[in-house]
Amino acid sequence: MNDKISWVKVAESREEVPFGENGLAELMAGDKKVCIGTYKDELFAFAAKCPHASGHLKEGYIDALGNVVCPLHRYKFCMKNGRNVSGEGYYLKHWPVEVRADGVYVGMKTGGFFGWF
């Protein structure tokens, strides 16, 4: 089955993303809450909560290698591909981000098995 990407506008501009001092923000992409991280002038979108114990990732931090670190148990995830880089075996859902002239967009997959219902 083909998954299609639906681009959802999350902010009018990069400057309107409410990043905290930690480089993280939480926004709505349609009906889904996502966390946006910034590292080396690139934006990343990923699940708002850690897959381990549901820690709010916007309250964590970005380490020197560009990984988001959960505030609860310090599990680390690559913001680009969702891999758990601290070795616990979890996976962080993530989505592509595009900064366009008219705003910031997150690409959410549509279709697939559940697209039939």
Number of C-alpha atoms within 10 A of each C-alpha: 7 10 12 12 14 13 17 17 20 21 19 15 15 18 10 11 18 14 17 13 8 15 17 24 20 23 17 15 19 13 6 11 14 25 22 27 28 18 17 6 6 11 20 21 27 27 22 24 19 25 15 15 11 13 19 16 25 26 17 21 21 22 14 8 8 17 22 31 25 24 17 15 12 13 23 26 26 22 26 19 15 20 18 20 16 14 10 10 10 17 16 20 18 23 19 17 21 18 16 12 9 11 17 21 22 27 18 18 15 13 14 11 10 7 11 6 5
